[in-house]
Amino acid sequence: MPSRRVARLPCAIAAKLKAPQTALHSLRSKQKMIIVYHLETSRSERIVWLMEELGLPYQLQVFPRETTGAAPRPLKEIHPLGKAPVIRDGDTMLAESGAIVDYLIHRHGGGRLALSPDDPAYAKYIYWLHFAEGSLMSLLLIALVLSRVKEAAASPVTARIRERMKQMLTFVDIELAGGPWFAGETFTAADVMMVFPFTTLRNFLDYDLAPHASIVAYLARVGARPAYRKAMSLAGPTRSYL
Amino acid sequence: MPSRRVARLPCAIAAKLKAPQTALHSLRSKQKMIIVYHLETSRSERIVWLMEELGLPYQLQVFPRETTGAAPRPLKEIHPLGKAPVIRDGDTMLAESGAIVDYLIHRHGGGRLALSPDDPAYAKYIYWLHFAEGSLMSLLLIALVLSRVKEAAASPVTARIRERMKQMLTFVDIELAGGPWFAGETFTAADVMMVFPFTTLRNFLDYDLAPHASIVAYLARVGARPAYRKAMSLAGPTRSYL
């Protein structure tokens, strides 16, 4: 089990304190432990999950959202774009989910949870790893922004985006039928990247996943993983923004 | 210089025929040459550029856009989502820019244009590689979709997205000042991923890059690369959609 510290931020940002502060934790934190900056109910839950899957020690700093749902201003002090996730590894500050996943796996995880380029399932692995943000989240964000523009409710553009969402999720559902994981037989970082868009759907968008039986079954498999359960207890969604 | 075939599609899709059909080309095409499916004025220009930078042989199939600007239906026969880029490598069909870039570099390019995880610039490399689609294109697509919703013109959401675009491009501009390339001293696949969003800006969005001097200077450096020039002559933007 990885050691983990959940710290209170200096700038009066409340943090969840769920991990015991043992001597071991303190010792490891002096060894320049990786810090994971997590924004409540956001993509950064993936990085907590990844650290738990890899069994790497880390310190968790949680930023609650503002009452409007916006990211809080102090995240801007961590990274110029004020977004999460961000990690700190010694002098390196790194943002962007996909980049952090690649970085942690290949710099600290000995390549675990990645497939090597000569693996027959490499194309599948690398596809879903990039698809998660490059296609799926990208489309969901468009739908989310449109849902915030009251005047766009009756626009044919909105209807087209909803239709594209359904088409994309149907495609994912069909692909997952060959499961159990996105790359096939092996659980990989592609899964760590792919799960969050579905939880976002549930938390931010009014979209029913029930017709996508393979996705629903897949999420049940994910939910049974001890590392996922631990990560969600530390950094899982706390609010619905529907 | 890589060999290259630009093929006419069976389904009556016109293709640009710019490369000579020599015996060498025919021979190589029988050796299961990689096929790059390119949608006119789209992300897939990156993959053509990457193949030229890597000097790998490939066959290019160009799909013109419909008069509405939409991707043509036959792209759906290539990939269920009907998007580009897609490549074919033997029995493997692969979509998603970032995935294709990783796949080609690590499966066929011997890791060239990537930085290894122990390189001091690895974090920068992997950041921009993912940022291109995960953050920048994602935001630009939101702006593009909103620009198509007439009713949203006066919405505060639209204003906020424009503001975020400016903020993000200012951030990129500052980061690039340390150039010459996104990862620093070395030209990498992160550059191949990052350039297209800027050309998109010019072709699809009414946004003036002139205030971002480092980005403008960077694009001039990119434009001087022989592989980029060749790729643009084969697969560069042909129309403006403003």
Interface residues (C-beta under 8 A of the other chain):
Chain A: P80 L81 K83 D89 T92 L94 A95 E96 S97 G98 A99 D102 Y103 H106 R107 P117 D118 Y122 A123 I126 Y127 L129 H130 F131 E133 G134 S135 M137 S138 L141 I142 V145 L146 R148 V149 K150 E151 A152 A154 S155 V157 T158 I161 Q167 M168 F171 I174
Chain B: P80 L81 K83 D89 T92 L94 A95 E96 S97 G98 A99 D102 Y103 H106 R107 P117 D118 Y122 A123 I126 Y127 L129 H130 F131 E133 G134 S135 M137 S138 L141 I142 V145 L146 R148 V149 K150 E151 A152 A154 S155 V157 T158 I161 Q167 M168 F171 I174
